[in-house]
Amino acid sequence: MNKKADTENKIKNMRIAGGIISDFFDEVSSMIKPGVTTKEIDSFAHKFIVERGAKPSFLHYSGFPASICTSVDDVIVHGIPKNIQLKSGQVLGIDVGACYNGYHVDAARTYLVGNVAPDVQKLVEVTRECFFEAIKGLKNGSRVGDIGSRVQRHAEKFGYGVVRELVGHGVGNQLHEQPNIPNYGIEGLGPKLVTGQTIAIEPMINLGTPEVVFRGMWDCRTADGKPSSHYENTVVILDDGVEILTEKMEGIDVER
């Protein structure tokens, strides 16, 4: 298989994996309410992905014990699902990957649990906006720094902290590939992006300080205990823009 055919095959399979993840987010949203446990959500995710012919990318990855990451309140990423009930007022980040025919996609959403304080609702909304700011004008020949600078500019406009210790990444044959995609940076700098390249862009934005603390191998929290929000999609770079593989495109205006 030549390079062009190999790229087309990769994108075809990643579209299928991305569709599974997009459908999962649609379905799981109705589960997220006070009283449900993150372990129950993980069980639903595992069954959902496997029944559609894919594999959960996270399960046993570097020893991770679950099919999804469930990060509550001040947990930024990599929260392990537990038999602890969610409470009204919390936020829940769900990070999930699927592997189809050997190709991975990676995506995340942050959900509101019950009645959430307005300032935290705003954080979740702005984090999503950061992703869409990041892909404006993104295309063949763009630089990695273009992504980070746009995320950083939008988040800091609201006084939020931009996490630096954790980054987005390339994704495809492996769950994590080069290049790293920071959520901060300088426009015009960094590795060049090319047509057919697939990357995961994932703003991780804190209500307060950007500083983080690590507790054990997985648990990563905000240093001040304030909530964090996470929004991620896998995209493919095109000649004149991007295609989002893990979110339905209807009604989404992708500026090019």
C-alpha positions as CSV (number, residue, x, y, z in Angstrom):
1,M,0.0,0.0,0.0
2,N,1.4,3.4,-1.0
3,K,1.6,6.3,1.3
4,K,-1.6,8.0,-0.1
5,A,-3.6,4.8,0.1
6,D,-2.3,4.2,3.6
7,T,-3.4,7.6,4.7
8,E,-6.8,7.2,3.1
9,N,-7.2,3.8,4.9
10,K,-6.2,5.4,8.2
11,I,-8.7,8.2,7.9
12,K,-11.5,5.9,6.8
13,N,-11.1,3.7,9.9
14,M,-10.6,6.7,12.2
15,R,-13.9,8.2,10.8
16,I,-15.7,5.0,11.9
17,A,-14.0,5.0,15.3
18,G,-14.9,8.7,15.6
19,G,-18.5,8.1,14.8
20,I,-18.6,5.5,17.6
21,I,-17.2,8.1,20.1
22,S,-19.6,10.8,18.9
23,D,-22.6,8.5,19.3
24,F,-21.3,7.5,22.7
25,F,-21.3,11.1,23.9
26,D,-24.8,11.5,22.6
27,E,-26.0,8.5,24.5
28,V,-24.1,8.9,27.8
29,S,-25.3,12.4,28.4
30,S,-28.7,11.2,29.7
31,M,-26.9,9.0,32.3
32,I,-25.1,11.9,33.9
33,K,-27.2,12.9,36.9
34,P,-26.9,12.9,40.7
35,G,-26.7,9.4,42.1
36,V,-25.0,7.6,39.2
37,T,-21.5,6.3,39.8
38,T,-18.6,6.8,37.4
39,K,-18.1,3.0,37.5
40,E,-21.6,2.6,36.0
41,I,-20.7,5.1,33.3
42,D,-17.5,3.2,32.5
43,S,-19.4,-0.1,32.2
44,F,-21.8,1.6,29.8
45,A,-18.9,3.0,27.7
46,H,-17.1,-0.4,27.5
47,K,-20.2,-2.2,26.3
48,F,-21.1,0.6,23.9
49,I,-17.7,0.6,22.2
50,V,-17.2,-3.2,22.1
51,E,-20.7,-3.8,20.7
52,R,-19.8,-1.6,17.7
53,G,-16.8,-3.6,16.8
54,A,-14.1,-1.4,18.4
55,K,-11.9,-1.7,21.4
56,P,-11.6,0.8,24.3
57,S,-8.2,2.5,23.7
58,F,-7.6,3.3,27.3
59,L,-8.3,-0.1,28.9
60,H,-4.9,-1.4,30.2
61,Y,-3.0,1.4,28.4
62,S,0.1,1.8,30.5
63,G,-1.8,-0.1,33.2
64,F,-4.9,2.1,33.2
65,P,-7.7,0.0,34.8
66,A,-10.8,1.3,32.9
67,S,-12.3,2.0,29.5
68,I,-12.8,5.8,30.1
69,C,-11.3,8.5,32.4
70,T,-13.9,10.1,34.7
71,S,-12.5,13.3,36.2
72,V,-14.7,15.1,38.8
73,D,-14.4,18.8,39.8
74,D,-10.7,19.5,40.5
75,V,-9.5,16.4,38.8
76,I,-8.1,17.7,35.5
77,V,-7.7,14.3,33.6
78,H,-7.1,10.6,34.1
79,G,-9.7,10.1,36.9
80,I,-10.3,6.4,37.5
81,P,-14.0,5.3,37.6
82,K,-15.2,4.4,41.1
83,N,-18.3,3.3,42.9
84,I,-18.9,6.8,44.2
85,Q,-22.1,8.6,43.3
86,L,-22.1,11.9,41.5
87,K,-23.6,14.9,43.3
88,S,-25.5,17.9,42.1
89,G,-23.2,20.8,41.5
90,Q,-20.3,18.8,40.2
91,V,-18.7,18.7,36.8
92,L,-17.6,15.4,35.2
93,G,-15.0,15.2,32.5
94,I,-15.2,12.0,30.3
95,D,-12.2,11.2,28.2
96,V,-12.6,8.2,25.9
97,G,-10.7,6.5,23.1
98,A,-11.7,3.9,20.6
99,C,-9.6,1.7,18.3
100,Y,-11.1,0.4,15.1
101,N,-9.1,-1.9,12.8
102,G,-5.9,-0.8,14.5
103,Y,-6.6,3.0,14.4
104,H,-7.3,5.1,17.4
105,V,-9.3,8.3,18.1
106,D,-9.4,10.3,21.3
107,A,-12.0,12.8,22.6
108,A,-13.3,14.3,25.8
109,R,-16.3,16.3,27.1
110,T,-17.1,17.9,30.4
111,Y,-20.7,17.5,31.7
112,L,-22.7,19.4,34.3
113,V,-24.2,17.3,37.1
114,G,-27.5,18.7,38.3
115,N,-27.4,22.4,39.3
116,V,-23.9,23.8,38.7
117,A,-22.7,27.2,39.8
118,P,-22.8,29.8,36.9
119,D,-19.1,30.5,37.1
120,V,-18.4,26.8,36.6
121,Q,-20.9,26.6,33.8
122,K,-19.1,29.4,32.1
123,L,-15.7,27.6,32.5
124,V,-17.1,24.5,30.7
125,E,-18.6,26.7,27.9
126,V,-15.3,28.6,27.4
127,T,-13.3,25.4,27.3
128,R,-15.4,24.2,24.4
129,E,-15.0,27.5,22.7
130,C,-11.2,27.2,23.1
131,F,-11.2,24.1,20.9
132,F,-13.1,25.8,18.1
133,E,-10.9,28.9,18.4
134,A,-7.9,26.5,18.0
135,I,-9.1,25.1,14.7
136,K,-10.0,28.4,13.1
137,G,-7.8,28.7,10.0
138,L,-6.0,25.4,10.8
139,K,-4.9,23.7,7.6
140,N,-1.9,22.2,5.7
141,G,1.2,24.2,6.6
142,S,-0.1,25.6,10.0
143,R,2.1,25.3,13.0
144,V,1.5,23.6,16.3
145,G,2.1,27.0,18.0
146,D,-1.0,28.3,16.1
147,I,-3.2,25.9,18.1
148,G,-1.7,26.6,21.5
149,S,-1.7,30.4,21.1
150,R,-5.4,30.5,20.2
151,V,-6.4,28.3,23.1
152,Q,-4.3,30.3,25.5
153,R,-5.5,33.7,24.3
154,H,-9.2,32.7,24.5
155,A,-8.9,31.1,28.0
156,E,-6.8,33.8,29.6
157,K,-9.2,36.5,28.3
158,F,-11.6,35.1,31.0
159,G,-8.9,34.9,33.6
160,Y,-8.7,31.1,33.5
161,G,-5.6,29.0,34.1
162,V,-4.2,27.0,31.1
163,V,-2.7,23.7,32.1
164,R,0.9,23.3,30.8
165,E,2.0,19.9,32.2
166,L,-0.5,18.0,30.0
167,V,-0.9,18.4,26.2
168,G,-2.7,17.2,23.1
169,H,-1.0,14.8,20.7
170,G,-0.8,13.0,17.5
171,V,-3.1,10.0,17.2
172,G,-3.6,7.2,14.7
173,N,-1.8,3.8,14.7
174,Q,-0.9,4.6,18.3
175,L,-3.0,6.4,20.9
176,H,-0.3,8.9,21.6
177,E,2.0,10.0,18.8
178,Q,4.1,13.0,17.9
179,P,3.8,15.9,17.8
180,N,2.8,17.1,21.2
181,I,0.0,19.8,21.0
182,P,0.3,22.2,24.0
183,N,-2.6,24.6,24.9
184,Y,-0.2,27.5,25.0
185,G,2.4,28.8,22.6
186,I,3.4,31.3,20.0
187,E,1.7,31.5,16.6
188,G,3.9,30.6,13.7
189,L,6.2,28.4,15.8
190,G,6.5,24.6,16.3
191,P,6.2,21.6,14.0
192,K,4.4,22.1,10.7
193,L,1.1,20.3,10.2
194,V,0.5,18.5,6.9
195,T,-2.5,17.2,5.0
196,G,-3.6,13.8,6.2
197,Q,-2.1,14.2,9.7
198,T,-4.4,13.3,12.6
199,I,-4.1,15.0,15.9
200,A,-6.0,15.3,19.2
201,I,-6.6,18.9,20.3
202,E,-7.6,19.1,24.0
203,P,-7.9,22.3,25.9
204,M,-7.6,21.6,29.7
205,I,-8.7,24.8,31.4
206,N,-8.8,25.6,35.2
207,L,-11.2,28.0,36.9
208,G,-8.3,29.3,39.0
209,T,-4.5,28.7,38.9
210,P,-2.9,26.8,36.0
211,E,-0.8,24.9,38.5
212,V,-1.4,21.2,39.0
213,V,-0.6,18.5,41.5
214,F,-0.1,14.8,40.8
215,R,-1.2,12.2,43.3
216,G,0.0,8.8,42.2
217,M,0.4,7.7,38.6
218,W,-2.9,8.9,37.3
219,D,-4.6,11.5,39.6
220,C,-3.9,15.0,38.3
221,R,-5.7,17.9,40.1
222,T,-5.7,21.7,40.2
223,A,-3.4,23.0,42.9
224,D,-6.0,25.3,44.4
225,G,-8.8,22.7,44.4
226,K,-11.0,24.7,42.0
227,P,-12.8,22.9,39.1
228,S,-11.2,22.1,35.8
229,S,-12.8,21.5,32.3
230,H,-11.6,19.4,29.4
231,Y,-12.8,19.3,25.8
232,E,-11.1,17.2,23.1
233,N,-11.6,16.1,19.5
234,T,-9.5,14.2,17.0
235,V,-9.2,16.1,13.8
236,V,-7.6,15.4,10.4
237,I,-5.6,18.2,8.7
238,L,-6.9,19.0,5.2
239,D,-5.4,21.2,2.4
240,D,-7.8,24.0,3.4
241,G,-9.1,23.3,6.9
242,V,-9.8,20.4,9.2
243,E,-12.3,17.6,9.6
244,I,-13.5,16.8,13.1
245,L,-13.6,13.0,13.4
246,T,-15.2,12.7,16.9
247,E,-18.0,15.1,16.7
248,K,-21.0,15.4,14.3
249,M,-20.4,18.3,12.0
250,E,-24.0,19.3,11.5
251,G,-24.5,22.8,12.7
252,I,-20.8,23.3,13.4
253,D,-19.2,26.2,11.5
254,V,-15.6,25.3,11.0
255,E,-13.9,28.5,9.9
256,R,-11.2,27.9,7.3
